[in-house]
Amino acid sequence: MSDDTLATARPAAEARAGVPPARSLPQRLRGAALPAAVLVALLALPFYVEVFWLRIGLFAMAAAVGALGLTILFGAAGQLSLGHAFFVAVGTYGYAFLSGEEQGHVRGLGLPPLAAAVSATLLAGLCGLLFSPIAGRLRGIYLGIASLGLVFLGHHLLLNARPVTGGYDGRAVEPFSLGGFTFSDASDLILLRVPFGAVESLWYLFLAVTAAATLVARNVLRGRPGRAFRLVRDSEVGAATMGVRVDRTKASAFVLSSMFAGVAGVLTALAFQRAVPDYFDLHLSIDFLAMIIIGGLGSTSGAIAGATFVIALPIVLARYADALPLIVGPGQNGLDASIAAQFVYGALVVAIMLTRPGGLSAMVTAVRDRRARAAPPTPAPTPARDSVRRTP
């Protein structure tokens, strides 16, 4: 068989094998235009929008990092966890304790903020490692119930370990600093006539951390660990037959997810600038589950979209409560904005499970595929140049 025949038959063979055809340069440029535009818009936001919207973005990015960890654990490895709030609390209070100074009855080690953030992340991973033997023996709803105990245990410790946590009133969080620059309102940095306080400067720090976390999660899910997670999720017996060490794979998924939650906890501490125990209850764990279900199980972009929706909805409803029917602001008699938001995304979770289990990610993929089918077919490249070059 000649090279010409091989060159002509290769696209057909790839199409039969399900391999997507190589995209031309204009198609690649069009595909890169949207991410580049989004990146430019995100970088420019502190110069054009109010602090209110930037603060929502900080909370959303902190939640997105935690949701990325849970989508690895539940979406890819199939391990249901209701204890995600516990690991986020470990990150928050770990950073507050390690970087904080002694104030009254509250203690602190006074470490540099970067060292405290890394140590808090590792501490959350260590807690996940300690729980991993239990996670290796259980699965499904049994693992969910077992992990639920972490939330109750953690909340009890947060209220009673007063030298570390500050008890019911919580404790203040030291601002982050890097290379001599402090991410706080005390900074006198002004760019393009915009004073860069804590929120504006943290915006770029959170963007960098969220981008790095997304890259790590995407590489894990697309690489060998992700394939092992999905094998274990689909069939532990089949995964063991394929040479996957099931217990080690489940433990590594739990540790990795805990470290993502630890990073989310550090970001949460910096965004709130205070650590309070009531935030880290069962409701937070359920919020994380809603984020990844709405966004799409196993999808990194879906986890980010779901986290943004769940975090932003109650805050936006509370801001515009006066203009919305049936909804009242905090402290007023009627349907509180936060309760209304829970009704909305609770109903959305049910609707997604019934109609589109893949969530927002599957909806976007379906629209993209429909547009691709509607577009006129791209003519296949002629093999003439290759034929001339290869013909002796």
C-alpha positions as semicolon CSV with decimal commas, in nm:
position;residue;x (nm);y (nm);z (nm)
1;M;0,000;0,000;0,000
2;S;0,141;0,339;-0,103
3;D;0,188;0,643;0,118
4;D;-0,085;0,822;-0,080
5;T;-0,333;0,555;0,008
6;L;-0,232;0,574;0,373
7;A;-0,263;0,954;0,378
8;T;-0,611;0,936;0,225
9;A;-0,727;0,657;0,452
10;R;-0,594;0,812;0,776
11;P;-0,872;1,074;0,827
12;A;-1,140;0,813;0,767
13;A;-0,975;0,578;1,014
14;E;-0,948;0,855;1,272
15;A;-1,314;0,946;1,223
16;R;-1,414;0,585;1,277
17;A;-1,199;0,573;1,592
18;G;-1,370;0,884;1,735
19;V;-1,058;1,100;1,713
20;P;-1,152;1,467;1,655
21;P;-1,007;1,608;1,330
22;A;-0,717;1,850;1,358
23;R;-0,835;2,213;1,365
24;S;-0,704;2,471;1,122
25;L;-0,525;2,788;1,236
26;P;-0,835;3,014;1,205
27;Q;-1,037;2,764;1,406
28;R;-0,770;2,758;1,676
29;L;-0,762;3,138;1,689
30;R;-1,140;3,153;1,720
31;G;-1,124;2,892;1,998
32;A;-0,860;3,091;2,189
33;A;-1,036;3,426;2,144
34;L;-1,306;3,367;2,404
35;P;-1,071;3,253;2,687
36;A;-0,839;3,544;2,608
37;A;-1,131;3,791;2,621
38;V;-1,251;3,647;2,951
39;L;-0,900;3,672;3,097
40;V;-0,864;4,035;2,990
41;A;-1,206;4,118;3,135
42;L;-1,119;3,953;3,468
43;L;-0,790;4,143;3,488
44;A;-0,963;4,474;3,417
45;L;-1,256;4,431;3,657
46;P;-1,096;4,605;3,962
47;F;-1,068;4,924;3,754
48;Y;-1,435;4,939;3,652
49;V;-1,668;4,762;3,898
50;E;-1,771;4,833;4,256
51;V;-1,616;4,668;4,557
52;F;-1,947;4,486;4,615
53;W;-1,906;4,282;4,296
54;L;-1,536;4,223;4,355
55;R;-1,614;4,087;4,700
56;I;-1,867;3,845;4,550
57;G;-1,594;3,737;4,309
58;L;-1,355;3,669;4,598
59;F;-1,613;3,451;4,775
60;A;-1,695;3,274;4,448
61;M;-1,330;3,198;4,369
62;A;-1,269;3,065;4,721
63;A;-1,573;2,838;4,685
64;A;-1,467;2,735;4,334
65;V;-1,137;2,596;4,461
66;G;-1,322;2,390;4,720
67;A;-1,571;2,274;4,457
68;L;-1,282;2,162;4,234
69;G;-1,164;1,935;4,515
70;L;-1,510;1,789;4,564
71;T;-1,559;1,730;4,193
72;I;-1,241;1,521;4,196
73;L;-1,358;1,326;4,500
74;F;-1,726;1,281;4,412
75;G;-1,749;1,355;4,042
76;A;-1,447;1,148;3,937
77;A;-1,379;0,901;4,219
78;G;-1,745;0,858;4,317
79;Q;-1,681;0,910;4,690
80;L;-1,968;1,101;4,846
81;S;-1,846;1,336;5,119
82;L;-2,058;1,557;5,342
83;G;-1,755;1,659;5,546
84;H;-1,609;1,908;5,301
85;A;-1,692;2,197;5,536
86;F;-1,465;2,041;5,799
87;F;-1,159;2,052;5,573
88;V;-1,239;2,408;5,465
89;A;-1,254;2,500;5,836
90;V;-0,914;2,336;5,891
91;G;-0,769;2,558;5,621
92;T;-0,933;2,873;5,757
93;Y;-0,847;2,826;6,122
94;G;-0,512;2,670;6,040
95;Y;-0,409;2,985;5,855
96;A;-0,555;3,212;6,125
97;F;-0,371;3,028;6,403
98;L;-0,039;2,982;6,226
99;S;-0,015;3,340;6,100
100;G;-0,186;3,510;6,395
101;E;-0,031;3,675;6,697
102;E;-0,133;3,625;7,060
103;Q;-0,425;3,855;7,144
104;G;-0,584;3,812;7,486
105;H;-0,694;3,452;7,529
106;V;-0,639;3,372;7,159
107;R;-0,301;3,226;7,067
108;G;-0,104;3,226;6,743
109;L;0,235;3,121;6,611
110;G;0,309;3,434;6,408
111;L;0,446;3,252;6,101
112;P;0,492;3,438;5,771
113;P;0,157;3,437;5,583
114;L;0,287;3,232;5,288
115;A;0,430;2,965;5,520
116;A;0,107;2,967;5,720
117;A;-0,104;2,924;5,405
118;V;0,106;2,631;5,282
119;S;0,107;2,471;5,627
120;A;-0,271;2,508;5,661
121;T;-0,316;2,338;5,323
122;L;-0,088;2,051;5,428
123;L;-0,274;2,028;5,761
124;A;-0,603;1,984;5,575
125;G;-0,440;1,715;5,359
126;L;-0,313;1,542;5,674
127;C;-0,666;1,538;5,817
128;G;-0,786;1,386;5,489
129;L;-0,510;1,125;5,512
130;L;-0,615;1,032;5,866
131;F;-0,973;0,986;5,747
132;S;-0,876;0,799;5,430
133;P;-0,874;0,448;5,590
134;I;-1,243;0,500;5,668
135;A;-1,304;0,634;5,318
136;G;-1,132;0,325;5,176
137;R;-1,371;0,090;5,355
138;L;-1,695;0,274;5,276
139;R;-1,863;0,409;4,968
140;G;-2,184;0,579;4,863
141;I;-2,427;0,699;5,125
142;Y;-2,236;0,512;5,401
143;L;-1,927;0,723;5,336
144;G;-2,146;1,034;5,325
145;I;-2,291;0,957;5,668
146;A;-1,947;0,879;5,810
147;S;-1,800;1,202;5,677
148;L;-2,095;1,391;5,823
149;G;-1,949;1,318;6,166
150;L;-1,649;1,533;6,076
151;V;-1,872;1,839;6,047
152;F;-2,023;1,791;6,393
153;L;-1,684;1,711;6,547
154;G;-1,525;2,012;6,381
155;H;-1,802;2,248;6,488
156;H;-1,770;2,128;6,848
157;L;-1,395;2,190;6,840
158;L;-1,438;2,535;6,686
159;L;-1,669;2,639;6,968
160;N;-1,465;2,494;7,253
161;A;-1,096;2,517;7,156
162;R;-1,095;2,885;7,243
163;P;-0,715;2,942;7,255
164;V;-0,695;2,834;6,888
165;T;-1,032;2,928;6,741
166;G;-1,154;3,212;6,962
167;G;-1,473;3,020;7,047
168;Y;-1,815;3,149;6,941
169;D;-1,687;3,497;6,852
170;G;-1,415;3,356;6,624
171;R;-1,084;3,525;6,567
172;A;-0,931;3,788;6,341
173;V;-0,725;3,685;6,037
174;E;-0,388;3,834;5,958
175;P;-0,371;3,994;5,611
176;F;-0,167;3,811;5,349
177;S;0,168;3,956;5,247
178;L;0,413;3,854;4,977
179;G;0,748;4,005;4,888
180;G;0,695;4,300;5,120
181;F;0,350;4,387;4,978
182;T;0,056;4,353;5,216
183;F;-0,288;4,275;5,075
184;S;-0,480;4,508;5,304
185;D;-0,651;4,846;5,308
186;A;-0,336;4,991;5,465
187;S;-0,164;4,970;5,127
188;D;-0,110;5,307;4,957
189;L;-0,085;5,155;4,608
190;I;-0,274;5,352;4,339
191;L;-0,299;5,230;3,977
192;L;-0,472;5,434;3,704
193;R;-0,622;5,655;3,977
194;V;-0,777;5,350;4,147
195;P;-0,666;5,292;4,508
196;F;-0,580;4,929;4,557
197;G;-0,711;4,822;4,897
198;A;-0,757;4,471;5,031
199;V;-1,033;4,368;4,789
200;E;-0,866;4,498;4,472
201;S;-0,526;4,346;4,551
202;L;-0,673;4,016;4,673
203;W;-0,861;3,993;4,344
204;Y;-0,541;3,919;4,153
205;L;-0,410;3,683;4,421
206;F;-0,735;3,486;4,411
207;L;-0,731;3,480;4,030
208;A;-0,381;3,331;4,029
209;V;-0,467;3,068;4,292
210;T;-0,794;2,973;4,120
211;A;-0,620;2,943;3,782
212;A;-0,349;2,722;3,933
213;A;-0,606;2,505;4,112
214;T;-0,807;2,469;3,791
215;L;-0,496;2,368;3,597
216;V;-0,400;2,108;3,858
217;A;-0,754;1,967;3,875
218;R;-0,783;1,951;3,496
219;N;-0,450;1,771;3,461
220;V;-0,546;1,526;3,734
221;L;-0,882;1,449;3,575
222;R;-0,739;1,414;3,223
223;G;-0,432;1,218;3,328
224;R;-0,361;0,877;3,469
225;P;-0,494;0,956;3,821
226;G;-0,825;1,070;3,673
227;R;-0,861;0,748;3,474
228;A;-0,788;0,547;3,789
229;F;-1,049;0,749;3,984
230;R;-1,314;0,681;3,720
231;L;-1,229;0,311;3,707
232;V;-1,273;0,286;4,084
233;R;-1,598;0,482;4,063
234;D;-1,744;0,257;3,794
235;S;-1,628;-0,078;3,935
236;E;-1,382;-0,147;4,213
237;V;-1,350;-0,510;4,105
238;G;-1,288;-0,407;3,746
239;A;-1,033;-0,146;3,857
240;A;-0,846;-0,406;4,064
241;T;-0,846;-0,637;3,762
242;M;-0,688;-0,358;3,556
243;G;-0,407;-0,325;3,811
244;V;-0,539;-0,023;4,002
245;R;-0,477;-0,030;4,375
246;V;-0,825;0,059;4,491
247;D;-0,750;0,155;4,852
248;R;-0,456;0,374;4,756
249;T;-0,654;0,541;4,477
250;K;-0,947;0,621;4,706
251;A;-0,710;0,753;4,973
252;S;-0,524;0,973;4,727
253;A;-0,856;1,117;4,600
254;F;-0,959;1,201;4,956
255;V;-0,624;1,361;5,043
256;L;-0,618;1,564;4,722
257;S;-0,974;1,682;4,777
258;S;-0,890;1,778;5,137
259;M;-0,595;1,987;5,019
260;F;-0,816;2,171;4,770
261;A;-1,056;2,236;5,059
262;G;-0,764;2,361;5,269
263;V;-0,669;2,613;4,998
264;A;-1,034;2,718;4,980
265;G;-1,029;2,766;5,356
266;V;-0,726;2,995;5,338
267;L;-0,893;3,200;5,064
268;T;-1,213;3,214;5,270
269;A;-1,018;3,346;5,568
270;L;-0,858;3,618;5,356
271;A;-1,189;3,713;5,192
272;F;-1,382;3,739;5,522
273;Q;-1,081;3,872;5,719
274;R;-1,229;3,687;6,015
275;A;-1,296;3,322;6,106
276;V;-1,631;3,241;6,269
277;P;-1,747;2,886;6,353
278;D;-2,111;2,910;6,237
279;Y;-2,002;2,940;5,872
280;F;-1,856;2,587;5,870
281;D;-2,166;2,382;5,937
282;L;-2,354;2,116;5,741
283;H;-2,512;2,384;5,526
284;L;-2,171;2,465;5,375
285;S;-2,113;2,100;5,282
286;I;-2,453;2,087;5,111
287;D;-2,370;2,408;4,926
288;F;-2,057;2,245;4,785
289;L;-2,260;1,946;4,666
290;A;-2,509;2,181;4,500
291;M;-2,221;2,363;4,326
292;I;-2,080;2,054;4,156
293;I;-2,423;1,909;4,071
294;I;-2,543;2,232;3,912
295;G;-2,214;2,280;3,730
296;G;-2,174;1,919;3,624
297;L;-2,009;1,629;3,805
298;G;-1,647;1,578;3,703
299;S;-1,619;1,909;3,516
300;T;-1,373;2,178;3,629
301;S;-1,545;2,458;3,440
302;G;-1,878;2,333;3,571
303;A;-1,748;2,344;3,929
304;I;-1,644;2,708;3,883
305;A;-1,976;2,802;3,724
306;G;-2,175;2,621;3,993
307;A;-1,974;2,784;4,273
308;T;-2,027;3,129;4,124
309;F;-2,401;3,072;4,093
310;V;-2,452;2,933;4,446
311;I;-2,238;3,202;4,610
312;A;-2,362;3,501;4,413
313;L;-2,735;3,427;4,409
314;P;-2,823;3,500;4,777
315;I;-2,601;3,809;4,788
316;V;-2,749;3,955;4,470
317;L;-3,104;3,877;4,584
318;A;-3,038;4,051;4,915
319;R;-2,900;4,359;4,738
320;Y;-3,202;4,394;4,510
321;A;-3,464;4,267;4,759
322;D;-3,653;4,598;4,749
323;A;-3,710;4,564;4,376
324;L;-3,808;4,195;4,382
325;P;-4,154;4,062;4,475
326;L;-4,195;3,839;4,785
327;I;-3,829;3,875;4,884
328;V;-3,713;4,087;5,176
329;G;-3,372;4,188;5,298
330;P;-3,196;4,047;5,605
331;G;-3,373;4,112;5,936
332;Q;-3,716;4,184;5,780
333;N;-4,035;3,980;5,804
334;G;-4,098;3,772;5,493
335;L;-3,906;3,546;5,259
336;D;-3,541;3,614;5,332
337;A;-3,312;3,643;5,029
338;S;-3,086;3,361;5,150
339;I;-3,386;3,127;5,196
340;A;-3,518;3,223;4,853
341;A;-3,178;3,142;4,703
342;Q;-3,186;2,800;4,868
343;F;-3,529;2,737;4,714
344;V;-3,398;2,837;4,372
345;Y;-3,088;2,624;4,359
346;G;-3,263;2,338;4,543
347;A;-3,526;2,331;4,268
348;L;-3,250;2,365;4,010
349;V;-3,068;2,061;4,150
350;V;-3,387;1,853;4,123
351;A;-3,454;1,977;3,768
352;I;-3,097;1,903;3,659
353;M;-3,106;1,554;3,805
354;L;-3,431;1,482;3,619
355;T;-3,351;1,638;3,283
356;R;-2,977;1,696;3,240
357;P;-2,762;1,506;3,498
358;G;-2,448;1,653;3,342
359;G;-2,542;2,000;3,468
360;L;-2,445;2,330;3,308
361;S;-2,133;2,173;3,155
362;A;-2,342;1,918;2,962
363;M;-2,580;2,193;2,847
364;V;-2,293;2,399;2,706
365;T;-2,149;2,091;2,535
366;A;-2,487;2,007;2,381
367;V;-2,527;2,361;2,244
368;R;-2,173;2,354;2,104
369;D;-2,232;2,018;1,935
370;R;-2,561;2,141;1,788
371;R;-2,388;2,447;1,641
372;A;-2,108;2,229;1,504
373;R;-2,358;2,003;1,328
374;A;-2,545;2,303;1,187
375;A;-2,225;2,461;1,049
376;P;-2,128;2,375;0,688
377;P;-1,868;2,097;0,672
378;T;-1,508;2,205;0,639
379;P;-1,349;2,066;0,320
380;A;-1,088;1,805;0,394
381;P;-0,730;1,905;0,309
382;T;-0,604;1,756;-0,012
383;P;-0,307;1,523;0,023
384;A;-0,146;1,660;-0,298
385;R;0,146;1,830;-0,126
386;D;0,224;1,525;0,085
387;S;0,190;1,304;-0,220
388;V;0,438;1,510;-0,418
389;R;0,681;1,520;-0,129
390;R;0,659;1,149;-0,060
391;T;0,661;1,026;-0,419
392;P;1,013;0,910;-0,515
